[in-house]
Amino acid sequence: MVAWVNHVKVAVSASILWCSATAVLLVFQPGVRSGGLAAWQHGMTVAMLAGIAPAMGLGAWASWLKERRTNAAALRAIQ
């Protein structure tokens, strides 16, 4: 498999993880009073949507770093 496919796969997985984590907070509303429920739901929805692209970028970056580290270790082992 080529490297960019792995980077995209990890980026999508990171965005799914982000959406899952924010969805848990959206559903269970830790410490939110009934009066502030609508504001909490709106804020968590905005945070979820705003965080998808950064989560994808962070996932792709982490995958790229891991690939560099693995390649460097393999090249050191060969020499």
VEXPALUM-921689 format. One line per field, with one value per atom (N, C-alpha, C): residue number from 0; residue in three letters; chain; atom name; x, y, z. Coordinates in nm, 2 decimals. Layout:
REM residues N
num: NUM, ... $
residu: ALA, ... $
chaine: A, ... $
atome: CA, ... $
xx: X, ... $
yy: Y, ... $
zz: Z, ... $
END
This chain:
REM residues 79
num: 0, 0, 0, 1, 1, 1, 2, 2, 2, 3, 3, 3, 4, 4, 4, 5, 5, 5, 6, 6, 6, 7, 7, 7, 8, 8, 8, 9, 9, 9, 10, 10, 10, 11, 11, 11, 12, 12, 12, 13, 13, 13, 14, 14, 14, 15, 15, 15, 16, 16, 16, 17, 17, 17, 18, 18, 18, 19, 19, 19, 20, 20, 20, 21, 21, 21, 22, 22, 22, 23, 23, 23, 24, 24, 24, 25, 25, 25, 26, 26, 26, 27, 27, 27, 28, 28, 28, 29, 29, 29, 30, 30, 30, 31, 31, 31, 32, 32, 32, 33, 33, 33, 34, 34, 34, 35, 35, 35, 36, 36, 36, 37, 37, 37, 38, 38, 38, 39, 39, 39, 40, 40, 40, 41, 41, 41, 42, 42, 42, 43, 43, 43, 44, 44, 44, 45, 45, 45, 46, 46, 46, 47, 47, 47, 48, 48, 48, 49, 49, 49, 50, 50, 50, 51, 51, 51, 52, 52, 52, 53, 53, 53, 54, 54, 54, 55, 55, 55, 56, 56, 56, 57, 57, 57, 58, 58, 58, 59, 59, 59, 60, 60, 60, 61, 61, 61, 62, 62, 62, 63, 63, 63, 64, 64, 64, 65, 65, 65, 66, 66, 66, 67, 67, 67, 68, 68, 68, 69, 69, 69, 70, 70, 70, 71, 71, 71, 72, 72, 72, 73, 73, 73, 74, 74, 74, 75, 75, 75, 76, 76, 76, 77, 77, 77, 78, 78, 78 $
residu: MET, MET, MET, VAL, VAL, VAL, ALA, ALA, ALA, TRP, TRP, TRP, VAL, VAL, VAL, ASN, ASN, ASN, HIS, HIS, HIS, VAL, VAL, VAL, LYS, LYS, LYS, VAL, VAL, VAL, ALA, ALA, ALA, VAL, VAL, VAL, SER, SER, SER, ALA, ALA, ALA, SER, SER, SER, ILE, ILE, ILE, LEU, LEU, LEU, TRP, TRP, TRP, CYS, CYS, CYS, SER, SER, SER, ALA, ALA, ALA, THR, THR, THR, ALA, ALA, ALA, VAL, VAL, VAL, LEU, LEU, LEU, LEU, LEU, LEU, VAL, VAL, VAL, PHE, PHE, PHE, GLN, GLN, GLN, PRO, PRO, PRO, GLY, GLY, GLY, VAL, VAL, VAL, ARG, ARG, ARG, SER, SER, SER, GLY, GLY, GLY, GLY, GLY, GLY, LEU, LEU, LEU, ALA, ALA, ALA, ALA, ALA, ALA, TRP, TRP, TRP, GLN, GLN, GLN, HIS, HIS, HIS, GLY, GLY, GLY, MET, MET, MET, THR, THR, THR, VAL, VAL, VAL, ALA, ALA, ALA, MET, MET, MET, LEU, LEU, LEU, ALA, ALA, ALA, GLY, GLY, GLY, ILE, ILE, ILE, ALA, ALA, ALA, PRO, PRO, PRO, ALA, ALA, ALA, MET, MET, MET, GLY, GLY, GLY, LEU, LEU, LEU, GLY, GLY, GLY, ALA, ALA, ALA, TRP, TRP, TRP, ALA, ALA, ALA, SER, SER, SER, TRP, TRP, TRP, LEU, LEU, LEU, LYS, LYS, LYS, GLU, GLU, GLU, ARG, ARG, ARG, ARG, ARG, ARG, THR, THR, THR, ASN, ASN, ASN, ALA, ALA, ALA, ALA, ALA, ALA, ALA, ALA, ALA, LEU, LEU, LEU, ARG, ARG, ARG, ALA, ALA, ALA, ILE, ILE, ILE, GLN, GLN, GLN $
chaine: A, A, A, A, A, A, A, A, A, A, A, A, A, A, A, A, A, A, A, A, A, A, A, A, A, A, A, A, A, A, A, A, A, A, A, A, A, A, A, A, A, A, A, A, A, A, A, A, A, A, A, A, A, A, A, A, A, A, A, A, A, A, A, A, A, A, A, A, A, A, A, A, A, A, A, A, A, A, A, A, A, A, A, A, A, A, A, A, A, A, A, A, A, A, A, A, A, A, A, A, A, A, A, A, A, A, A, A, A, A, A, A, A, A, A, A, A, A, A, A, A, A, A, A, A, A, A, A, A, A, A, A, A, A, A, A, A, A, A, A, A, A, A, A, A, A, A, A, A, A, A, A, A, A, A, A, A, A, A, A, A, A, A, A, A, A, A, A, A, A, A, A, A, A, A, A, A, A, A, A, A, A, A, A, A, A, A, A, A, A, A, A, A, A, A, A, A, A, A, A, A, A, A, A, A, A, A, A, A, A, A, A, A, A, A, A, A, A, A, A, A, A, A, A, A, A, A, A, A, A, A, A, A, A, A, A, A $
atome: N, CA, C, N, CA, C, N, CA, C, N, CA, C, N, CA, C, N, CA, C, N, CA, C, N, CA, C, N, CA, C, N, CA, C, N, CA, C, N, CA, C, N, CA, C, N, CA, C, N, CA, C, N, CA, C, N, CA, C, N, CA, C, N, CA, C, N, CA, C, N, CA, C, N, CA, C, N, CA, C, N, CA, C, N, CA, C, N, CA, C, N, CA, C, N, CA, C, N, CA, C, N, CA, C, N, CA, C, N, CA, C, N, CA, C, N, CA, C, N, CA, C, N, CA, C, N, CA, C, N, CA, C, N, CA, C, N, CA, C, N, CA, C, N, CA, C, N, CA, C, N, CA, C, N, CA, C, N, CA, C, N, CA, C, N, CA, C, N, CA, C, N, CA, C, N, CA, C, N, CA, C, N, CA, C, N, CA, C, N, CA, C, N, CA, C, N, CA, C, N, CA, C, N, CA, C, N, CA, C, N, CA, C, N, CA, C, N, CA, C, N, CA, C, N, CA, C, N, CA, C, N, CA, C, N, CA, C, N, CA, C, N, CA, C, N, CA, C, N, CA, C, N, CA, C, N, CA, C, N, CA, C, N, CA, C, N, CA, C, N, CA, C, N, CA, C $
xx: 0.08, 0.00, 0.09, 0.05, 0.12, 0.10, 0.19, 0.19, 0.06, 0.02, -0.08, -0.22, -0.23, -0.35, -0.36, -0.25, -0.24, -0.27, -0.21, -0.23, -0.38, -0.45, -0.59, -0.67, -0.63, -0.71, -0.70, -0.58, -0.56, -0.63, -0.63, -0.70, -0.85, -0.90, -1.05, -1.08, -0.99, -1.01, -1.00, -0.91, -0.90, -1.03, -1.08, -1.20, -1.32, -1.33, -1.43, -1.42, -1.30, -1.27, -1.32, -1.28, -1.32, -1.48, -1.54, -1.69, -1.75, -1.69, -1.75, -1.73, -1.62, -1.59, -1.69, -1.70, -1.79, -1.94, -1.97, -2.11, -2.14, -2.05, -2.07, -2.10, -2.02, -2.04, -2.18, -2.21, -2.34, -2.46, -2.45, -2.56, -2.57, -2.45, -2.46, -2.46, -2.42, -2.42, -2.37, -2.24, -2.19, -2.20, -2.27, -2.28, -2.36, -2.44, -2.52, -2.66, -2.70, -2.84, -2.94, -3.06, -3.17, -3.19, -3.16, -3.17, -3.07, -2.95, -2.85, -2.83, -2.93, -2.92, -2.91, -2.99, -2.99, -2.85, -2.80, -2.67, -2.56, -2.57, -2.47, -2.47, -2.60, -2.61, -2.56, -2.59, -2.54, -2.38, -2.33, -2.18, -2.11, -2.17, -2.10, -2.11, -2.22, -2.24, -2.14, -2.12, -2.02, -1.88, -1.85, -1.72, -1.69, -1.80, -1.78, -1.75, -1.83, -1.81, -1.67, -1.64, -1.52, -1.39, -1.41, -1.29, -1.26, -1.35, -1.33, -1.20, -1.19, -1.07, -0.94, -0.93, -0.81, -0.78, -0.88, -0.86, -0.80, -0.85, -0.80, -0.66, -0.63, -0.49, -0.39, -0.44, -0.35, -0.33, -0.43, -0.42, -0.32, -0.34, -0.25, -0.10, -0.09, 0.05, 0.11, 0.03, 0.08, 0.12, 0.04, 0.07, 0.20, 0.22, 0.34, 0.46, 0.45, 0.56, 0.59, 0.49, 0.51, 0.58, 0.54, 0.60, 0.75, 0.78, 0.92, 1.00, 0.95, 1.02, 1.04, 0.94, 0.95, 1.05, 1.05, 1.14, 1.29, 1.31, 1.44, 1.49, 1.41, 1.45, 1.48, 1.40, 1.43, 1.56, 1.59, 1.71, 1.83, 1.82, 1.93, 1.95, 1.85, 1.86, 1.93, 1.91, 1.97, 2.12, 2.16, 2.30, 2.39 $
yy: -0.12, 0.00, 0.12, 0.22, 0.35, 0.43, 0.51, 0.58, 0.67, 0.74, 0.84, 0.77, 0.65, 0.57, 0.55, 0.51, 0.50, 0.63, 0.74, 0.87, 0.91, 0.88, 0.92, 0.83, 0.70, 0.61, 0.65, 0.69, 0.73, 0.87, 0.95, 1.08, 1.06, 0.98, 0.95, 0.88, 0.79, 0.73, 0.83, 0.93, 1.03, 1.12, 1.15, 1.23, 1.15, 1.02, 0.94, 0.94, 0.93, 0.93, 1.06, 1.17, 1.30, 1.32, 1.27, 1.28, 1.19, 1.08, 0.99, 1.05, 1.11, 1.17, 1.28, 1.37, 1.48, 1.44, 1.33, 1.28, 1.23, 1.16, 1.11, 1.23, 1.34, 1.46, 1.52, 1.52, 1.58, 1.50, 1.37, 1.29, 1.29, 1.27, 1.25, 1.38, 1.49, 1.63, 1.63, 1.61, 1.61, 1.74, 1.75, 1.87, 1.98, 1.96, 2.06, 2.06, 2.18, 2.20, 2.21, 2.18, 2.17, 2.31, 2.42, 2.55, 2.58, 2.52, 2.55, 2.44, 2.35, 2.24, 2.28, 2.37, 2.41, 2.47, 2.56, 2.62, 2.51, 2.42, 2.31, 2.23, 2.19, 2.12, 2.19, 2.32, 2.40, 2.41, 2.44, 2.45, 2.32, 2.21, 2.08, 2.04, 2.08, 2.06, 2.14, 2.27, 2.35, 2.30, 2.26, 2.20, 2.08, 1.99, 1.87, 1.90, 1.99, 2.03, 2.10, 2.19, 2.27, 2.18, 2.07, 1.99, 1.88, 1.86, 1.74, 1.76, 1.88, 1.90, 1.90, 1.97, 1.96, 1.82, 1.74, 1.60, 1.52, 1.54, 1.48, 1.52, 1.64, 1.69, 1.63, 1.62, 1.57, 1.42, 1.35, 1.21, 1.18, 1.26, 1.24, 1.28, 1.38, 1.42, 1.31, 1.25, 1.14, 1.02, 0.99, 0.88, 0.91, 1.03, 1.06, 1.05, 1.10, 1.09, 0.94, 0.86, 0.72, 0.65, 0.69, 0.63, 0.67, 0.79, 0.84, 0.76, 0.75, 0.68, 0.53, 0.47, 0.33, 0.31, 0.40, 0.39, 0.41, 0.51, 0.53, 0.41, 0.35, 0.23, 0.11, 0.10, -0.01, 0.02, 0.14, 0.17, 0.15, 0.19, 0.16, 0.01, -0.06, -0.21, -0.27, -0.22, -0.28, -0.25, -0.13, -0.09, -0.15 $
zz: 0.00, 0.00, 0.00, -0.07, -0.07, 0.06, 0.09, 0.22, 0.23, 0.13, 0.14, 0.18, 0.14, 0.17, 0.32, 0.38, 0.52, 0.60, 0.55, 0.61, 0.61, 0.49, 0.48, 0.58, 0.58, 0.67, 0.82, 0.86, 1.00, 1.02, 0.92, 0.93, 0.95, 0.88, 0.89, 1.02, 1.07, 1.20, 1.31, 1.30, 1.40, 1.40, 1.29, 1.29, 1.34, 1.32, 1.38, 1.53, 1.58, 1.72, 1.78, 1.72, 1.76, 1.77, 1.66, 1.66, 1.77, 1.79, 1.89, 2.03, 2.06, 2.19, 2.22, 2.12, 2.14, 2.14, 2.07, 2.08, 2.21, 2.28, 2.41, 2.51, 2.49, 2.58, 2.54, 2.42, 2.38, 2.43, 2.44, 2.48, 2.64, 2.70, 2.85, 2.93, 2.87, 2.93, 3.07, 3.09, 3.23, 3.30, 3.41, 3.49, 3.43, 3.33, 3.26, 3.33, 3.37, 3.42, 3.31, 3.34, 3.24, 3.17, 3.24, 3.19, 3.08, 3.09, 2.99, 2.89, 2.87, 2.79, 2.64, 2.59, 2.45, 2.42, 2.50, 2.48, 2.48, 2.57, 2.57, 2.44, 2.39, 2.27, 2.15, 2.15, 2.04, 2.04, 2.16, 2.17, 2.14, 2.18, 2.15, 2.00, 1.94, 1.79, 1.72, 1.75, 1.69, 1.71, 1.83, 1.86, 1.78, 1.77, 1.69, 1.54, 1.49, 1.34, 1.32, 1.42, 1.40, 1.42, 1.50, 1.53, 1.43, 1.33, 1.24, 1.16, 1.10, 1.01, 1.09, 1.21, 1.29, 1.34, 1.37, 1.41, 1.29, 1.17, 1.05, 1.03, 1.04, 1.02, 1.12, 1.25, 1.35, 1.33, 1.29, 1.26, 1.14, 1.03, 0.92, 0.96, 1.04, 1.08, 1.17, 1.26, 1.34, 1.26, 1.16, 1.07, 0.99, 0.95, 0.87, 0.96, 1.09, 1.18, 1.21, 1.23, 1.25, 1.13, 1.01, 0.89, 0.88, 0.91, 0.91, 1.01, 1.13, 1.24, 1.20, 1.14, 1.10, 0.99, 0.89, 0.78, 0.83, 0.92, 0.97, 1.05, 1.12, 1.20, 1.11, 1.00, 0.90, 0.83, 0.79, 0.72, 0.81, 0.94, 1.04, 1.05, 1.05, 1.07, 0.95, 0.84, 0.71, 0.71, 0.75, 0.74, 0.84 $
END
